[in-house]
């Protein structure tokens, strides 16, 4: 087996095992005691991981006070949106998410039926979504549409993400980036009033359910999503992200099983109301 094939095999193993985050690019000897950096070196190094990422990839990290102010502004703007069109305008105008300054060309809000019984929530837009201005329109999106169609959900979904600007390099959005966008996601849920949420991928599931487990542990299980004010409580199911399925076609059986379980409960609840 070539070195590249061996590496791909190892990455596939860890992915299927639920490992969905890399902590560092290189191994670190945790037993070695590092030298204490001088104040000058600390200033030159910029913000630490605990301080958070710098806006736009440069400059000082956003202070806790600024982050709190941004979250308050998001809540204010979201609450004022009387419909989905107004909510999209509010998202476009919002300046409080650092991703907006990191190379994204536009805000990517949503697509689908505004009164859909299902809301699909992914993690964030990618390159093609950034170009077209709609979520899930690339290869992964086409696979998602095909799967939803096969499950009888065509025309019954409203699709959005936990963040509305493309993260640089298509990386996973941080919890801070997701948190500052959460009031808009919550307002979208309140306006659409879906019967169920389909949470696509580990990043979306963890953010929406405040869960720490990997997606292979969460997928196919029912949870209850609750709004921050407790006024809404909606059943939610995490499932595998279609981008993962493109890399691991053998995992499609698990995602298909999730969709069948999801649709069966959705249809049963529709018949009883």
C-alpha positions in Angstrom: 0.0 0.0 0.0 1.4 3.4 -1.0 1.9 6.1 1.7 -1.0 8.1 0.3 -3.3 5.1 0.3 -2.3 4.3 3.8 -2.9 7.9 4.9 -6.4 7.9 3.2 -7.2 4.6 4.9 -6.2 6.0 8.3 -8.2 9.2 7.9 -11.2 7.1 6.8 -10.9 5.0 9.9 -10.8 8.0 12.3 -13.7 9.7 10.4 -15.9 6.7 10.8 -15.0 6.4 14.4 -16.4 9.9 15.0 -13.2 12.0 15.1 -14.2 15.2 13.3 -11.6 17.8 14.6 -7.9 18.1 14.2 -6.3 19.8 17.2 -2.9 20.6 15.6 -1.1 20.2 12.3 2.0 18.5 14.0 2.5 16.2 17.0 3.4 18.0 20.2 5.6 16.6 23.0 3.4 17.3 26.0 6.1 16.1 28.4 8.5 18.8 27.3 8.4 22.1 29.3 8.3 25.0 26.9 10.3 28.1 27.5 8.2 31.0 28.8 7.9 33.6 25.9 8.9 37.1 26.5 6.3 39.9 26.5 7.6 41.0 23.1 7.3 37.5 21.7 3.7 37.2 23.1 2.7 40.5 21.4 4.3 39.4 18.1 2.5 36.0 18.2 -0.9 37.7 18.3 -4.0 36.3 20.1 -3.9 32.8 21.6 -6.3 30.1 21.0 -8.1 30.9 24.2 -8.5 34.5 23.0 -10.2 33.3 19.9 -9.5 33.9 16.2 -8.6 37.3 14.9 -11.1 39.1 12.7 -10.3 38.7 9.0 -7.3 36.6 10.0 -5.4 39.6 11.3 -5.5 42.2 14.1 -6.6 41.7 17.7 -9.2 39.1 18.6 -12.7 40.3 19.4 -13.1 41.2 23.1 -15.7 39.4 25.3 -17.5 42.8 25.5 -17.6 43.1 21.7 -18.8 39.5 21.3 -21.6 40.1 23.8 -22.5 43.3 22.0 -22.6 41.5 18.6 -24.9 38.8 20.1 -27.2 41.4 21.5 -27.4 43.1 18.1 -28.1 39.7 16.4 -31.0 39.1 18.8 -32.4 42.6 18.2 -32.3 42.3 14.5 -33.7 38.8 14.5 -36.6 39.8 16.7 -37.5 42.7 14.5 -37.9 40.5 11.4 -41.6 39.9 10.7 -41.0 37.4 7.9 -38.3 35.5 6.2 -37.6 38.2 3.6 -37.0 40.7 6.4 -34.8 38.2 8.3 -32.6 37.8 5.2 -32.2 41.6 5.0 -31.2 41.6 8.7 -28.6 38.9 8.2 -27.1 40.7 5.2 -26.9 43.9 7.3 -25.4 42.2 10.3 -21.7 43.1 11.0 -21.2 41.0 14.1 -20.0 37.7 12.7 -16.3 37.6 12.0 -16.8 35.3 9.0 -18.2 38.3 7.1 -14.7 39.8 7.1 -12.8 36.6 6.1 -13.3 36.5 2.4 -16.9 35.5 2.0 -18.5 37.3 -1.0 -22.1 37.4 0.3 -24.4 36.2 3.0 -26.1 32.8 2.2 -29.4 32.4 4.0 -31.8 29.8 2.8 -33.8 28.1 0.1 -37.0 26.0 0.1 -40.6 26.3 1.1 -41.3 29.0 3.7 -44.0 26.9 5.3 -42.1 23.6 5.1 -42.8 20.9 7.7 -39.0 20.1 7.7 -36.1 22.5 8.3 -32.7 21.1 7.2 -29.8 22.8 9.0 -26.3 22.3 7.9 -23.0 23.9 9.2 -22.1 26.6 6.7 -21.9 27.6 3.0 -19.1 26.4 0.8 -17.4 27.8 -2.3 -20.3 27.2 -4.7 -22.9 28.4 -2.2 -20.8 31.6 -1.7 -21.0 32.2 -5.5 -24.7 31.4 -6.0 -26.0 32.7 -2.7 -28.0 29.6 -1.7 -27.2 26.8 0.7 -26.5 23.2 -0.4 -26.2 23.8 -4.2 -22.8 22.1 -4.8 -22.1 18.4 -5.1 -23.1 17.8 -1.6 -26.3 19.8 -2.1 -27.3 17.8 -5.2 -26.8 14.6 -3.2 -28.9 16.0 -0.4 -31.7 16.9 -2.8 -31.6 13.4 -4.3 -31.8 11.8 -0.9 -34.7 14.1 0.2 -36.5 13.3 -3.0 -36.1 9.5 -2.5 -37.5 9.9 1.0 -40.6 11.8 -0.3 -39.5 15.2 1.1 -39.1 17.2 -2.2 -40.9 20.5 -1.7 -41.3 19.9 2.0 -38.1 21.3 3.3 -36.6 24.7 4.2 -32.8 24.6 4.1 -30.3 26.8 6.0 -27.1 26.7 8.0 -25.8 27.5 11.4 -23.7 30.3 9.9 -24.4 32.5 6.8 -20.9 33.3 5.5 -18.4 30.8 4.0 -15.7 30.0 6.5 -12.2 30.4 4.9 -11.0 27.3 3.3 -14.4 25.7 3.9 -13.3 25.0 7.5 -15.8 24.1 10.2 -17.3 27.2 11.8 -16.3 27.8 15.4 -18.8 27.6 18.2 -18.4 31.4 18.6 -19.3 32.0 15.0 -22.3 29.7 15.3 -23.4 31.3 18.6 -23.5 34.8 17.2 -25.6 33.6 14.2 -27.9 31.5 16.4 -30.6 34.2 17.0 -31.1 34.3 13.2 -31.4 30.5 13.0 -33.9 30.5 15.9 -35.9 33.3 14.3 -36.1 31.3 11.0 -37.4 28.3 12.9 -40.0 30.5 14.6 -41.1 31.9 11.3 -41.2 28.6 9.4 -42.7 26.6 12.3 -41.4 23.2 11.0 -42.7 19.9 12.5 -39.1 18.5 12.7 -35.5 19.5 12.3 -33.0 17.5 10.3 -29.5 18.5 11.5 -26.9 17.7 8.8 -23.4 16.9 10.0 -21.7 17.0 13.4 -21.1 20.7 13.5 -24.8 21.5 13.1 -25.9 18.8 15.5 -23.5 19.9 18.2 -24.4 23.6 17.8 -28.2 23.1 17.7 -28.4 20.5 20.5 -25.4 21.6 22.6 -24.0 18.1 22.4 -20.4 17.1 22.5 -20.6 13.6 21.0 -19.5 12.9 17.4 -22.0 12.6 14.6 -21.7 8.8 14.5 -23.0 8.7 18.0 -25.7 11.2 17.5 -27.1 10.2 14.1 -30.4 8.5 13.7 -31.5 9.5 17.3 -34.3 11.8 18.2 -33.7 14.8 20.4 -35.7 17.8 21.4 -34.5 21.2 20.2 -35.7 24.1 22.5 -35.7 27.8 21.7 -33.7 30.0 24.1 -37.0 31.4 25.6 -38.5 28.0 25.9 -41.5 28.9 23.7 -40.6 26.3 21.0 -39.8 22.7 21.3 -39.3 20.7 18.1 -38.1 17.1 17.5 -34.7 17.0 15.8 -32.6 14.3 14.3 -28.9 14.5 13.4 -27.7 12.7 10.3 -24.5 12.4 8.2 -23.5 15.3 6.0 -23.7 14.6 2.3 -20.1 15.8 1.8 -19.1 13.0 4.2 -21.1 10.6 2.1 -19.4 11.6 -1.1 -16.1 10.7 0.6 -17.5 7.6 2.2 -20.2 6.1 0.0 -20.5 3.0 2.2 -22.0 5.3 4.9 -25.0 6.2 2.7 -26.9 3.2 4.1 -26.8 4.8 7.6 -28.0 8.2 6.2 -30.8 6.4 4.3 -31.9 4.6 7.5 -31.9 8.0 9.3 -34.1 9.5 6.6 -36.6 6.7 6.6 -37.0 6.9 10.4 -37.3 10.7 10.1 -39.9 10.6 7.4 -41.9 7.9 9.1 -42.3 10.0 12.3 -43.0 13.2 10.2 -45.8 11.5 8.3 -47.2 9.9 11.4 -47.4 13.2 13.1 -49.0 14.8 10.0 -51.7 12.1 9.9 -52.6 12.7 13.6 -53.1 16.5 13.3 
